Amino acid sequence: MRIIPRDVPPRAAWALEQAGIHPLLARLYAARGIASREELDTGLGRMLPPASLKGAPEAARLLADAIAAQRRICIVADYDCDGATACAVGVRGLRLLGAREVSYLVPDRVADGYGLTPPIAERVRAQGADLLVTVDNGIASVAGVARARELGLAVLVTDHHLPGAELPRDALIVNPNQPGCGFESKAIAGVGVMFYVLLALRAELRARGVFDEQTQPRLDALLPLVALGTVADVVKLDANNRRLVAQGLKRVRAGAMPPGLAALFTAAGRDARVATTFDFGFALGPRINAAGRLADMTLGIECLLTDDAARAAELARTLDGINRERREIEGDMREQALQLVDAMFEEGEDPPPAITVFDPDFHEGVVGIVASRIKDRLHRPTFVFAASQAPGREHELKGSGRSIPGFHLRDALDLVAKRHPGVLLRFGGHAMAAGCTIGEEHLDVFEEALAQVAQEWLDADTLQRRLHTDGPLAPEYRRADLVATLHQEVWGQGFAPPVFSEEVEVLSQRLVAEKHLALKLKHQGQPVDAMWFSHTEPLPRRVKMAFRLDADEWQGVRRVRFLVEGVEG
């Protein structure tokens, strides 16, 4: 691993300090491209205008007409946290804006697969809907949209995924990544797209005289759900996404959130009054996602939709139990997958340029998490496959992939599909995460084809793990109150949380629970405790270390500790 300190533009850091920003925060912001205090303004007035999102004004008119005619609207969701929050935002928002007949349908990961398929369109029509609205899916659902239109359904596609060569026909599309869309935030999550459609709808209803600025519904009540879905989907936190997340966190910390969110904080043992993006990404998000992985995402959506606190608590406890089961399955699968990977190369050799793993016993709901763990360990693009459990598709393998910087996973799949027609039955995704379905007989061809693309695209420099840090930590900043200040900021994908690095002395080290390394360090001449989770190898006396700041409490006193991210070498 190479530890690389970020460049800090001195003029930007100075300007931020002069504007009253704490010197440490000024340095961190400047290193992340912030040049002025105005860029840190998270006020709602700074959000990108809904009218700049292609298709949003037309979608608003379609929805306003449907509400006026009391047509029945059905939302087709995705089975991850972004899809669940987008669905909850859609249902809650449409009801706030006057829709009386709003239902939803979420495909089953195993039986239905991803997105709006022809059978899903038929189920929507059978339920009596007039208007079908997709959230966090639909841009690739050419056949599903065509079937919905054949059945007489009007279709509104709201999505954020990259489009394929062909767009759905005869449907309204709202997607910042569709051709011709000038919306600046290409990284907005599916839940953010749906929120923007609701903002456009509210403006349309104002223009029609349904209500004015004083009587219009307050859509900001939906921002905690928008924030959760945005962070959980690991989209880049550009300026607009940071505003959405900051506004959501502000309301959560004040207790202004749906009962289901409050219940999830309780089930996860987290304090909503000091909520952070970490809570969304690593506590609440996984509990929602677990429903889609192992059970039925309806549980997660109902938890976000209910206004009954007792019902919310019951659903949150159920989701927590499913998440515990997910962790057990994941642990077993991870160990099994790592054994398969270790057999691919000899000790001392470099791993292959791309990793493909399959075992008949793998659970398809957890393959993405296991792929992420292998990618983190080996720093290689990784696909993990499981046998499909869908009736009549037992011969198919469903795979989920995770990538490294410099290797666009969806583009790689597209090249594999072009070079080997018929191998990929379905595929889609982003640069860093993608999914695909192949025939079991094509596994070897896929493995070789993906490795070939990786061999062509990745050089030795790219294959070396890099950890970008914020350089040394001055000892005067090693304070519990400053740790709390850092935790309150909006960090995430593309706006990385602070990681510091410098040479430290290891005074002592011991194993905790046989899988974590507890350390006592000397940092800038002063002792400090540290933990390196899921690491057991002992460290040398002196080492260049990358670490995050944390604080724990001992006998009523909050103490700073380091959480180790890695060491150079």
C-alpha positions in Angstrom: 0.0 0.0 0.0 1.1 3.5 -0.8 0.0 6.3 1.5 -0.4 9.5 -0.5 -1.1 12.9 1.3 -3.6 15.1 -0.6 -2.5 18.4 -2.0 -3.9 21.3 0.0 -4.2 24.5 -2.2 -2.8 27.1 0.2 -4.8 30.0 -1.1 -8.1 28.1 -0.7 -7.2 27.0 2.8 -6.2 30.6 3.7 -9.4 32.0 2.3 -11.5 29.5 4.2 -9.7 30.3 7.5 -10.2 34.0 6.8 -13.9 33.3 6.4 -14.0 31.9 9.9 -13.6 28.2 9.2 -11.6 26.2 11.8 -8.0 25.8 10.5 -8.2 22.0 10.4 -11.6 22.0 8.6 -10.3 24.6 6.2 -7.4 22.3 5.3 -9.7 19.3 4.9 -12.2 21.3 2.7 -9.5 22.8 0.5 -8.0 19.4 -0.1 -11.5 18.3 -1.4 -11.8 21.2 -3.8 -13.7 23.7 -1.7 -12.4 27.2 -2.4 -15.0 29.5 -0.6 -17.4 29.5 2.3 -20.3 29.9 -0.1 -19.6 26.3 -1.4 -20.3 25.0 2.1 -23.7 26.6 2.2 -26.2 23.7 2.6 -29.3 25.8 2.6 -32.3 24.6 0.5 -32.1 27.8 -1.6 -28.7 26.6 -3.0 -30.2 23.4 -4.4 -30.2 22.9 -8.1 -33.5 24.0 -9.7 -35.9 21.1 -10.5 -36.7 22.6 -13.9 -33.0 21.9 -15.0 -33.7 18.2 -14.7 -34.8 17.0 -18.1 -38.3 15.5 -18.1 -39.2 16.8 -14.6 -41.6 19.5 -15.8 -43.3 17.0 -18.2 -43.5 14.5 -15.4 -45.0 17.1 -13.1 -47.8 17.7 -15.6 -48.4 14.0 -16.1 -48.7 13.5 -12.3 -50.8 16.6 -11.8 -53.2 15.4 -14.4 -53.4 12.0 -12.8 -54.1 13.5 -9.4 -56.8 15.8 -10.8 -58.5 12.8 -12.5 -58.0 10.6 -9.4 -56.1 8.0 -11.4 -54.5 5.1 -9.6 -50.7 5.4 -9.4 -48.4 2.4 -8.8 -44.7 2.8 -7.9 -42.4 0.0 -9.0 -39.3 0.1 -6.7 -35.9 -1.5 -6.5 -35.0 -3.9 -3.7 -32.1 -1.9 -2.2 -32.0 1.0 0.2 -32.0 3.6 -2.5 -35.0 2.0 -4.1 -36.8 1.6 -0.8 -36.3 5.2 0.3 -37.3 6.4 -3.2 -40.5 4.4 -3.0 -41.3 5.8 0.5 -40.5 9.3 -0.7 -42.7 8.8 -3.8 -45.7 7.3 -1.8 -45.5 9.9 1.0 -44.9 12.8 -1.3 -47.7 12.0 -3.8 -50.1 11.6 -0.9 -49.0 14.9 0.5 -49.7 16.5 -2.9 -53.2 15.2 -3.2 -52.9 11.7 -4.8 -55.6 9.4 -3.2 -54.7 6.1 -4.9 -51.0 5.4 -4.5 -49.7 1.9 -4.2 -46.3 0.3 -4.8 -44.8 -3.0 -5.9 -41.2 -4.2 -5.3 -39.8 -7.1 -7.4 -38.5 -10.1 -5.5 -34.7 -10.4 -6.0 -34.9 -14.1 -6.6 -38.2 -14.7 -8.4 -38.5 -11.5 -10.4 -35.0 -10.1 -10.8 -34.2 -6.5 -11.2 -36.3 -3.7 -12.6 -39.5 -3.3 -14.5 -40.0 -6.6 -16.5 -43.0 -7.6 -18.6 -44.4 -9.8 -15.8 -44.1 -6.9 -13.3 -46.0 -4.6 -15.7 -48.7 -7.2 -16.0 -49.0 -7.4 -12.2 -49.3 -3.6 -12.0 -52.1 -3.6 -14.5 -53.8 -6.4 -12.7 -53.9 -4.3 -9.6 -55.9 -1.7 -11.4 -53.3 1.0 -11.8 -53.5 3.6 -14.5 -50.0 5.2 -14.2 -46.8 3.2 -13.5 -43.9 5.1 -12.0 -40.5 3.5 -11.6 -38.0 4.6 -8.9 -34.3 3.8 -9.0 -34.9 1.5 -12.1 -36.5 1.6 -15.5 -33.9 3.2 -17.7 -32.9 -0.3 -19.1 -36.5 -1.7 -18.9 -37.2 -1.5 -22.7 -39.3 -4.7 -22.8 -41.0 -3.9 -19.4 -42.1 -0.4 -20.5 -43.2 -1.8 -23.9 -45.5 -4.3 -22.2 -46.9 -1.7 -19.8 -47.8 0.5 -22.8 -49.4 -2.4 -24.5 -51.6 -2.9 -21.5 -52.7 0.7 -21.6 -50.6 2.0 -18.7 -49.0 5.5 -18.8 -45.3 5.1 -17.7 -43.0 7.5 -15.9 -39.4 6.3 -15.5 -37.4 7.9 -12.7 -33.9 6.5 -12.5 -30.3 7.5 -12.1 -28.5 4.5 -13.6 -26.5 4.9 -16.9 -28.7 4.2 -19.9 -27.9 1.5 -22.4 -27.9 1.8 -26.2 -31.7 1.8 -26.3 -34.0 3.9 -24.2 -37.6 2.8 -23.3 -40.0 4.1 -25.9 -43.3 6.0 -25.3 -42.5 6.8 -21.7 -41.6 9.9 -19.9 -38.0 9.6 -18.6 -36.5 11.6 -15.7 -32.8 10.6 -15.4 -29.9 13.1 -15.1 -27.7 10.6 -17.1 -30.0 10.4 -20.2 -28.8 12.1 -23.4 -29.5 15.8 -23.5 -30.0 16.4 -19.7 -28.1 19.4 -18.4 -28.7 18.7 -14.7 -25.3 19.3 -13.0 -25.6 16.6 -10.4 -25.1 13.4 -12.5 -24.4 11.5 -9.3 -27.9 12.1 -7.7 -29.3 8.9 -6.3 -32.7 7.4 -7.3 -34.3 8.8 -4.2 -33.0 12.2 -5.1 -34.5 12.0 -8.6 -37.9 11.1 -7.1 -37.6 14.0 -4.6 -36.9 16.4 -7.5 -39.9 15.1 -9.4 -42.1 15.9 -6.4 -40.6 19.4 -6.2 -41.5 19.9 -9.9 -45.0 18.5 -9.2 -45.5 20.9 -6.3 -44.5 23.8 -8.6 -46.9 22.6 -11.3 -49.8 22.4 -8.7 -49.0 25.9 -7.5 -49.2 27.1 -11.1 -52.6 25.5 -11.4 -53.8 27.2 -8.3 -54.2 24.1 -6.2 -52.3 25.8 -3.4 -50.0 28.8 -3.0 -46.6 29.1 -1.2 -48.4 29.5 2.2 -50.7 26.5 1.8 -48.4 24.1 -0.1 -47.3 20.9 1.6 -43.8 20.9 3.2 -41.8 18.4 1.2 -38.7 19.0 3.4 -40.2 16.4 5.8 -39.0 13.8 3.2 -35.3 14.9 3.4 -34.3 12.4 6.1 -35.3 9.6 3.7 -33.5 11.3 0.8 -30.4 11.6 2.9 -30.5 7.9 3.9 -30.9 6.6 0.4 -28.2 8.9 -1.0 -25.6 7.8 1.5 -26.6 4.1 1.4 -26.3 4.0 -2.4 -22.7 5.3 -2.1 -23.1 7.9 -4.9 -20.6 10.7 -5.1 -21.4 13.4 -2.6 -21.2 16.4 -5.0 -22.3 19.8 -3.8 -26.0 19.1 -4.4 -26.0 15.7 -2.8 -24.1 17.1 0.2 -26.9 19.7 0.6 -29.6 17.0 0.5 -27.7 14.9 3.0 -26.9 17.8 5.3 -30.6 18.9 5.3 -31.7 15.4 6.1 -29.2 15.0 8.9 -30.3 18.3 10.4 -33.9 17.1 10.7 -32.9 13.7 12.0 -30.8 15.3 14.8 -33.8 17.4 15.7 -36.0 14.4 15.9 -38.0 15.4 12.8 -38.1 12.1 10.9 -40.6 9.3 10.1 -41.1 6.8 13.0 -39.5 4.0 11.0 -36.2 5.9 10.8 -36.3 6.6 14.6 -37.0 2.9 15.2 -34.1 1.9 13.0 -31.7 4.1 15.0 -32.9 2.4 18.2 -32.6 -1.1 16.7 -29.1 -0.3 15.6 -28.1 1.1 19.0 -27.3 4.6 17.5 -28.2 8.0 18.9 -30.2 10.0 16.3 -29.4 13.2 18.2 -25.8 13.0 17.0 -26.6 11.2 13.7 -23.8 11.0 11.1 -23.4 9.8 7.5 -21.7 6.8 9.0 -25.0 5.9 10.7 -26.8 6.0 7.4 -24.2 4.0 5.5 -23.2 1.4 8.1 -26.2 1.1 10.5 -29.5 2.0 8.9 -28.7 1.2 5.3 -27.6 -2.4 5.9 -30.8 -3.1 7.9 -33.0 -1.9 5.0 -30.9 -3.7 2.5 -31.0 -6.9 4.4 -34.7 -7.2 3.7 -34.1 -7.1 -0.1 -31.2 -9.5 0.2 -32.8 -12.3 2.3 -36.5 -11.6 2.6 -38.9 -9.1 1.1 -38.1 -5.4 0.7 -41.8 -4.7 1.5 -40.7 -5.0 5.1 -38.2 -2.2 4.6 -40.6 0.0 2.7 -43.4 -0.5 5.2 -41.0 0.5 8.0 -40.3 3.8 6.2 -44.0 4.4 5.4 -45.7 3.7 8.7 -46.7 6.5 11.0 -47.4 4.1 13.8 -44.5 4.2 16.2 -45.3 0.7 17.7 -45.5 -0.8 14.2 -42.3 0.9 13.2 -40.5 -0.5 16.2 -41.7 -4.0 15.4 -40.6 -3.8 11.8 -37.2 -2.3 12.8 -36.6 -5.2 15.1 -37.5 -7.7 12.3 -35.1 -5.9 10.0 -32.4 -6.0 12.6 -32.9 -9.8 13.0 -32.7 -10.3 9.2 -29.5 -8.2 9.2 -28.0 -10.5 11.9 -28.8 -13.5 9.7 -27.3 -11.7 6.7 -24.0 -11.1 8.6 -23.8 -14.8 9.5 -24.4 -15.9 5.9 -21.9 -13.3 4.7 -19.3 -14.4 7.1 -19.5 -18.1 6.0 -19.6 -17.1 2.3 -16.6 -14.7 2.7 -14.5 -17.4 4.3 -15.4 -19.9 1.6 -14.8 -17.4 -1.2 -11.5 -16.4 0.2 -10.4 -20.0 0.2 -11.4 -20.3 -3.5 -9.5 -17.1 -4.3 -6.3 -18.1 -2.4 -6.2 -21.3 -4.5 -6.0 -19.1 -7.7 -2.4 -18.1 -7.1 0.7 -19.2 -5.1 1.9 -17.4 -2.0 4.1 -14.5 -3.0 2.5 -14.2 -6.4 0.3 -11.3 -7.5 -3.4 -12.1 -7.8 -4.9 -12.3 -11.3 -6.0 -8.9 -12.7 -9.7 -9.7 -12.1 -11.3 -12.1 -9.7 -14.4 -14.3 -10.5 -15.7 -16.6 -7.8 -18.6 -19.1 -7.8 -19.9 -21.8 -5.5 -23.2 -23.7 -5.8 -23.9 -23.0 -2.1 -23.6 -19.2 -2.3 -26.6 -17.1 -1.6 -27.4 -14.6 -4.3 -28.6 -12.0 -1.9 -25.1 -11.5 -0.4 -22.8 -11.9 -3.5 -22.4 -8.1 -3.7 -21.2 -7.7 -0.1 -18.7 -10.7 -0.5 -17.4 -9.2 -3.8 -16.8 -5.9 -2.0 -14.8 -7.7 0.8 -12.6 -9.6 -1.7 -12.0 -6.4 -3.7 -11.0 -4.6 -0.5 -8.6 -7.4 0.4 -6.9 -8.0 -2.9 -7.5 -4.6 -4.7 -8.8 -6.3 -7.8 -12.1 -6.0 -9.8 -14.2 -8.8 -8.4 -17.3 -10.7 -9.4 -19.1 -13.2 -7.1 -21.7 -15.5 -8.6 -24.5 -17.6 -7.1 -26.9 -20.0 -8.7 -30.3 -18.4 -9.5 -33.2 -19.6 -7.3 -35.8 -18.4 -9.7 -38.2 -21.1 -11.0 -37.1 -22.2 -14.5 -33.8 -20.3 -14.3 -31.8 -22.8 -12.3 -29.2 -22.9 -15.1 -28.4 -19.2 -14.7 -25.8 -17.6 -12.5 -26.4 -14.2 -11.0 -23.3 -12.2 -10.3 -22.5 -8.9 -8.5 -19.2 -7.1 -9.0 -17.2 -4.4 -7.3 -14.3 -2.5 -8.8 -11.3 -0.4 -8.1 -10.4 3.1 -9.3 -9.4 3.1 -13.0 -11.6 0.2 -14.0 -15.2 1.1 -15.1 -17.1 -2.1 -14.4 -20.2 -1.5 -16.5 -18.0 -0.6 -19.5 -16.0 -3.7 -18.9 -19.1 -5.8 -19.0 -20.2 -4.0 -22.2 -16.9 -5.0 -23.8 -17.2 -8.6 -22.7 -20.7 -8.7 -24.2 -19.4 -7.4 -27.5 -16.5 -9.8 -27.7 -18.5 -12.8 -26.5 -22.1 -12.5 -27.8 -24.6 -14.6 -25.8 -22.5 -15.0 -22.7 -24.1 -12.1 -20.8 -27.9 -12.6 -20.6 -28.4 -9.3 -18.7 -26.1 -6.7 -17.2 -26.0 -3.1 -15.9 -24.6 -0.9 -13.2 -22.0 1.9 -12.6 -18.2 2.4 -12.7 -17.6 0.8 -9.3 -20.5 -1.7 -9.0 -22.4 -3.7 -11.5 -24.4 -6.9 -11.9 -25.0 -9.5 -14.6 -26.6 -12.8 -15.3 -24.9 -15.6 -17.3 -25.5 -19.2 -18.2 -23.7 -21.6 -15.9 -21.9 -23.1 -18.9 -20.4 -19.7 -19.7 -18.7 -19.1 -16.3 -15.2 -20.0 -17.6 -15.6 -17.9 -20.7 -16.8 -14.9 -18.5 -13.9 -15.3 -16.1 -11.3 -15.4 -18.9 -12.9 -12.5 -20.7 -13.1 -10.2 -17.7 -9.5 -11.0 -16.8 -8.5 -10.2 -20.4 -10.2 -6.8 -20.2 -8.6 -6.1 -16.8 -5.2 -7.1 -18.3 -5.6 -4.6 -21.1 -7.0 -1.7 -19.0 -5.0 -2.0 -15.7 -1.3 -1.3 -15.4 1.0 -2.1 -12.4 0.6 1.4 -11.0 -3.2 1.1 -11.0 -3.1 -2.3 -9.4 -1.2 -1.0 -6.4 -3.5 0.0 -3.6 -3.4 3.7 -2.8 -4.7 5.4 0.3 -5.1 9.2 0.0 -4.8 10.9 3.4 -4.8 14.4 4.9 -1.2 14.1 6.1 0.0 14.6 9.7 -2.3 15.5 12.6 -1.1 18.3 14.8 -1.2 17.2 18.4 -3.4 20.2 19.4 -6.1 18.8 17.2 -6.2 15.4 19.0 -9.2 16.5 21.1 -12.6 14.8 21.7 -14.5 18.0 21.0 -12.8 18.3 17.6 -13.6 14.6 16.8 -17.3 15.4 17.5 -17.0 18.4 15.1 -15.5 16.3 12.3 -18.2 13.6 12.8 -21.0 16.2 12.3 -19.8 17.1 8.8 -21.1 15.4 5.6 -18.5 12.9 4.4 -18.9 10.1 2.0 -18.1 8.9 -1.5 -16.2 11.5 -3.5 -15.9 13.7 -0.3 -13.9 11.3 1.8 -13.9 11.4 5.6 -10.7 12.6 7.1 -7.8 10.1 7.3 -4.5 11.3 8.7 -1.1 9.7 8.2 2.4 9.9 9.7 5.1 7.8 11.3 4.2 6.6 14.8 5.9 4.4 17.4 4.2 1.2 18.4 4.6 0.9 22.2 2.4 -2.3 22.7 0.0 -4.5 20.7 -2.4 -7.3 21.6 -5.2 -9.3 19.9 -8.8 -8.6 20.9 -11.4 -11.4 20.3 -8.7 -13.1 18.1 -9.5 -10.8 15.1 -8.7 -7.2 16.1 -5.4 -5.5 16.9 -5.4 -3.2 19.9 -2.4 -0.8 20.0 -0.8 1.7 22.2 1.1 4.3 20.1 3.3 7.3 20.6 2.0 10.1 18.4 4.0 13.4 18.4 5.6 12.3 21.6 2.3 11.6 23.4 0.6 8.2 24.1 -2.6 7.3 22.3 -4.7 4.2 22.0 -5.6 2.7 18.6 -7.6 -0.1 17.1 -7.1 -1.9 13.8 -10.3 -3.9 13.2 -10.2 -7.2 11.3 -6.4 -7.2 11.4 -4.2 -9.7 13.3 -0.7 -9.3 11.9 1.7 -7.6 14.4 3.3 -4.3 13.4 7.0 -3.3 13.6 8.2 -0.8 16.2 8.0 2.2 13.9 5.5 2.4 11.0 3.9 5.0 8.7 0.2 4.7 9.6 -3.0 6.0 8.2 -5.8 6.5 10.7 -9.2 8.1 11.4 -10.1 9.9 14.6 -12.6 8.5 17.0 -13.5 9.0 20.7 -14.6 6.5 23.3 -15.7 7.0 26.9 -13.9 5.5 29.9 -15.1 6.3 33.4 -17.1 9.2 32.2 -14.2 10.8 30.3 -14.2 10.9 26.5 -10.8 10.0 25.1 -9.5 10.3 21.5 -8.3 7.1 19.9 -7.1 6.2 16.4 -8.9 3.8 14.1 -6.2 2.3 11.8 -6.9 2.3 8.0 -3.6 0.8 6.9 0.2 1.0 7.0 2.6 1.7 4.2 4.5 -1.2 2.8 
